Amino acid sequence: MKKILLILFAIFYVSLNAQENGEDKLGSWHMYFGTNRISEKFSIHTEAQLRYYEQAKNFNQLLLRTGLNYHINPDAIATFGYAYINTDPNFSDNRIIFGDILTEDLRLNEHRIFQQFILKDKVWEVLFEHRYRLEQRFITVGEESDPEFERRTDHRARYRLQVTLPLTDIFFLNFYDEIFINLQREAFDQNRLYAALGVNVTENLSVQAGYLKNHFRTANFDRLQIGVFYNPDLRGVFKKK
């Protein structure tokens, strides 16, 4: 157990010191996640995120995501879903970054379809989760009347390794590292490294407060994250109907 914790903290420390900030402001992500069981095999995923370049101000991105989960067994879940993302890529007048898209004063809209597979495992008290995701991204840059208007379709693969360590029945630590790979042009898109303290408020409700290092090819961003996870079982509601 101690060896696993030392390795996780070492990876996190090296990443923090190896990357330079892309800006001098600490941004924030405010997030909600829900998984609502509707039958023995199916559940619905819901998600909403507000992302800011600074603490709850200077809007960066709105992300809304939903999906249908199929529970193959308690440790394997397949998902098909959709996401809508609205992005303002500008910071400090001319700070511009959105993956590999470079633009100025143009808002980006994205409709995204994704397929996902999650595998879970437990070693002693440590919970491991492997998430594999494919994304088909339909992106528009600006309005059609803009001279720099662009419409494009991108394909991307993602892999996330998440580790959850219970401290007590109430408190836990959560770590993950996720890499994003473009399936066209340059392969590397971004990498996210995350560490958080979590609190189990009730059986179905938990809250996490953590830190994210978001590394792109051209810049790095530091983000504080507040996440609410609410997973009520709705099977009784659907049976009554």
Buried (B, 14 or more C-beta within 10 A) or exposed (E): EEEBBEEBEEBBEEBBEEBEEBBEBBBBBBBBBBBBBBEEEBBBBBBBBBBBBBEEEBBBBBBEBBBBBEBEEEEEBBBEBEBEBBBBBBBEEEEBBBBBBEBEEBBBBBEBBBBBBBEBEEEEEBBBBEBEBBBBBEBBBBEEEEEEEEEEEBEBBBEBEBBBBBEEEEEBBBBBBBBBBBEEEEEEBBBBBBBBBBEBEEEBEBBBEBBBBBBBEEBBBBBBBBBBBBBBEBBEEEEEE
